[in-house]
């Protein structure tokens, strides 16, 4: 993983996180997400999956299922969509705790495409708890070194 490009999440109420892209796990997802950058969105806290913050996106792209899982770990950055729908809802999520990805319909498989290093896990938790307790905030996502 060392040497892979990184994306940066910058938060309206302060703080930044860097996530290392994982093209060896999800090469198409990584390429398609990079093509969407920079992103400005509203950051939400999930209702169903526990310790997860997410930003809805509209890629308009065909992003396939890649090495999917329903078990996430702290620091995982995932791409999620309603896989069966023609015009699906989509999101990028960051987990600040180990979780099973689900909603009222059951488990939801996701593509893990990046990872926030352990040295930043406390910062993820701070942002996650802040959004959970204080409500939504803006987030900006860019390629590290990009605008």
C-alpha positions as CSV (number, residue, x, y, z in Angstrom):
1,X,0.0,0.0,0.0
2,X,2.9,2.4,0.7
3,X,3.2,5.0,-2.1
4,X,-0.4,4.9,-3.3
5,X,-2.0,8.3,-3.9
6,X,-4.0,9.8,-1.1
7,X,-7.3,11.8,-1.0
8,X,-7.9,14.5,1.6
9,X,-11.2,15.1,3.4
10,X,-11.4,18.7,4.8
11,X,-14.3,19.5,7.2
12,X,-16.2,22.7,7.7
13,X,-15.9,22.7,11.5
14,X,-12.2,21.9,11.3
15,X,-9.8,19.0,10.7
16,X,-8.6,17.0,7.8
17,X,-8.2,13.3,7.1
18,X,-6.0,11.6,4.6
19,X,-6.9,8.3,3.1
20,X,-4.6,6.1,1.0
21,X,-6.3,4.8,-2.2
22,X,-6.3,1.0,-2.6
23,X,-6.2,0.3,-6.4
24,X,-5.2,-3.2,-5.7
25,X,-8.6,-3.8,-4.0
26,X,-10.9,-1.7,-6.2
27,X,-9.1,-0.4,-9.3
28,X,-12.3,0.8,-11.1
29,X,-13.8,2.4,-8.0
30,X,-10.5,4.3,-7.3
31,X,-10.3,5.5,-11.0
32,X,-13.9,6.6,-11.0
33,X,-13.7,8.4,-7.7
34,X,-10.6,10.2,-8.8
35,X,-12.5,11.4,-11.8
36,X,-15.1,13.0,-9.6
37,X,-12.6,15.1,-7.6
38,X,-12.7,17.7,-6.3
39,X,-16.0,17.1,-4.5
40,X,-17.9,19.5,-2.2
41,X,-20.8,17.9,-0.3
42,X,-22.8,17.7,2.9
43,X,-21.5,15.2,5.4
44,X,-24.1,13.2,7.3
45,X,-24.0,10.6,10.1
46,X,-25.7,7.3,9.3
47,X,-28.8,6.0,11.0
48,X,-28.4,2.3,10.4
49,X,-24.7,1.4,10.2
50,X,-23.5,2.8,13.5
51,X,-20.1,4.6,13.4
52,X,-20.2,5.9,9.8
53,X,-20.2,9.4,8.3
54,X,-21.0,9.7,4.6
55,X,-21.4,12.1,1.8
56,X,-23.9,11.5,-1.0
57,X,-22.6,11.7,-4.5
58,X,-24.0,11.6,-8.0
59,X,-21.3,10.0,-10.2
60,X,-23.4,9.2,-13.3
61,X,-20.9,6.5,-13.8
62,X,-21.1,2.7,-13.9
63,X,-19.0,1.6,-10.9
64,X,-19.0,-2.1,-10.6
65,X,-19.0,-4.3,-7.5
66,X,-15.3,-4.9,-6.5
67,X,-14.1,-7.1,-3.6
68,X,-17.3,-6.3,-1.7
69,X,-17.8,-6.7,2.0
70,X,-20.5,-6.0,4.6
71,X,-17.9,-5.9,7.4
72,X,-16.0,-2.6,7.7
73,X,-13.2,-1.6,10.0
74,X,-12.1,1.7,11.5
75,X,-10.6,3.8,8.8
76,X,-12.3,2.1,5.9
77,X,-13.4,4.5,3.1
78,X,-16.1,2.8,0.9
79,X,-18.2,3.5,-2.1
80,X,-21.9,2.4,-1.7
81,X,-24.8,2.4,-4.1
82,X,-28.2,0.9,-4.5
83,X,-26.8,-1.7,-6.9
84,X,-30.1,-2.9,-8.2
85,X,-31.6,0.5,-9.2
86,X,-31.3,2.1,-12.6
87,X,-30.7,5.6,-11.1
88,X,-29.2,4.6,-7.7
89,X,-28.4,6.6,-4.6
90,X,-24.6,6.6,-4.1
91,X,-22.3,7.6,-1.3
92,X,-18.7,7.7,0.0
93,X,-18.5,6.7,3.6
94,X,-15.8,6.7,6.3
95,X,-16.1,4.4,9.2
96,X,-14.8,5.3,12.7
97,X,-15.6,1.9,14.2
98,X,-16.0,-1.7,13.0
99,X,-19.5,-2.2,11.7
100,X,-21.8,-4.4,9.6
101,X,-23.0,-2.3,6.7
102,X,-26.8,-2.5,6.6
103,X,-30.1,-0.7,6.4
104,X,-33.7,-1.6,7.1
105,X,-33.6,-4.1,4.1
106,X,-30.6,-6.0,5.5
107,X,-26.9,-6.1,4.7
108,X,-25.5,-3.7,2.0
109,X,-22.3,-4.8,0.3
110,X,-19.7,-2.0,-0.3
111,X,-16.5,-1.4,-2.2
112,X,-13.6,-0.5,0.2
113,X,-11.4,1.7,-2.0
114,X,-9.3,3.7,0.5
115,X,-8.1,3.6,4.1
116,X,-7.4,6.2,6.7
117,X,-4.3,5.2,8.7
118,X,-4.5,4.2,12.3
119,X,-2.6,7.4,13.3
120,X,-5.8,9.4,12.3
121,X,-8.4,7.1,13.9
122,X,-9.0,9.5,16.9
123,X,-9.6,12.3,14.4
124,X,-12.1,10.2,12.5
125,X,-14.0,9.5,15.7
126,X,-14.0,13.2,16.6
127,X,-15.5,14.2,13.3
128,X,-18.0,11.3,13.5
129,X,-19.2,12.2,17.0
130,X,-19.3,15.9,16.1
131,X,-21.6,15.2,13.1
132,X,-23.7,12.8,15.1
133,X,-24.2,15.2,18.0
134,X,-24.2,18.6,16.2
135,X,-25.6,17.8,12.8
136,X,-24.4,18.0,9.2
137,X,-21.5,20.0,8.0
138,X,-19.8,20.6,4.6
139,X,-16.9,18.5,3.5
140,X,-14.4,18.9,0.6
141,X,-12.6,16.0,-0.9
142,X,-9.5,16.4,-3.1
143,X,-6.5,14.5,-4.3
144,X,-3.5,15.2,-2.0
145,X,-1.4,17.8,-3.7
146,X,-4.4,18.8,-5.9
147,X,-6.6,21.9,-5.7
